[in-house]
Amino acid sequence: MTDPDILNYTRQTGDFSRLITSIPYASFIGLQCDQFGDDLIFRLPAKDQNLGNPVLPAIHGGVIGGFMELSAAIYLMLAQETVRMPRIVNFSLDYLRAGLDRETYAECKLTRQGNRVANVMITAWQKSRSKPISTARAHFLLED
């Protein structure tokens, strides 16, 4: 799914645009990534096509889940310096608040890494990091 040259370019320059463009769903929902020192912050801009409830308006729950899962996979791919998209084993998502039609952020944290499986915790928020709209746990199979 991703080319090793694109990953090397991303690691060397900190420019995530080529990497995100190489992942069709990430491009479709508008996923973006910024690096602040060692931290990666993922962004989901407000887009009409991402809405599930136009009356509120609120982001579709599947878009929030996909955004968080992709954020975790990209985070792990860059942290592990692997050349492939990690394979997801399990993904558990807790919706805490409505994801309103505004920019959404996500931060990932590697909570445990074994020889074969890595666990990543993801937190998504909108206006305030102290008021997350959802949290998730993802388990990935590390490549052999």
CORCORVEN-V413284 format. One record per run of one state. SS is the DSSP state (H for helix, E for strand, - for the rest). FROM is the first residue (numbers start at 1). TO is the last residue. If there is no record, write none. Layout:
BEGIN
SS,FROM,TO
SS,FROM,TO
END
This chain:
BEGIN
-,1,3
H,4,13
-,14,16
H,17,21
-,22,23
H,24,29
-,30,30
E,31,36
-,37,38
E,39,44
-,45,47
H,48,50
E,51,53
-,54,57
E,58,59
-,60,60
H,61,80
-,81,86
E,87,95
-,96,99
E,100,100
-,101,103
E,104,113
-,114,116
E,117,125
-,126,131
E,132,141
-,142,144
END
